[in-house]
Amino acid sequence: MGVVRGMAGVLGALVLLAGCGSGGDGEASGPPPTTADGAAAVGTRDRGGETYLTDADGRALYLWVADTGAESTCTGPCADAWPPLLTDGGSTSEGAAKSQALGTTSRADGATQVTYDGHPLYYYVEDQGSDVSGQGSDGFGAKWWLVQPSGQAITSDLSGGGGGGYGY
């Protein structure tokens, strides 16, 4: 009986550890990609005739229309669905992203979020790989848009599938 309980405990621990690994199937896990000094890298990708901002792994970055300045107003459940692009060491640009447009802002929780042309940058939790399923969402009461290297919002549908599921 003691052996069975011991085996059950080991099995339970293995299941728990397996749940802590990488997301697999392209899911993001862990912190966003950064340079050796902790800087977040912002690059670009082309899709549907538009160029938009991404992180170093090519994952889409969005702005939220409700953020009227460099300060992020997306917190709590909003930040769970739209995680901010955070940095420990500033930011660097790649591709068509402009280094002079990069900046940072302090979040209410003390973390440092990357901004571009004064807009705080976010991921969409449902995006995997090169998805842009957050494009055009009105989750949390305002639109979410991909960002051009000029800093302007891309307001056209680039998802190829109508924009994905929203309604947070």
Buried (B, 14 or more C-beta within 10 A) or exposed (E): EEEEEEEEEEEEEEEEEEEEEEEEEEEBEEEBBBBEEEBBBBBBBEBEEBBBBBBBEEBBBBBBBBBEEBBBBBEEEBBEBBBBBBBEBBBBBEBBBBEEBBBBBEBEEEBBBBBBBBBBBBBBBBBBEEBBBBBBBEBBEBBBBBBBBEBEBBEEEBBEEEBBEBEB
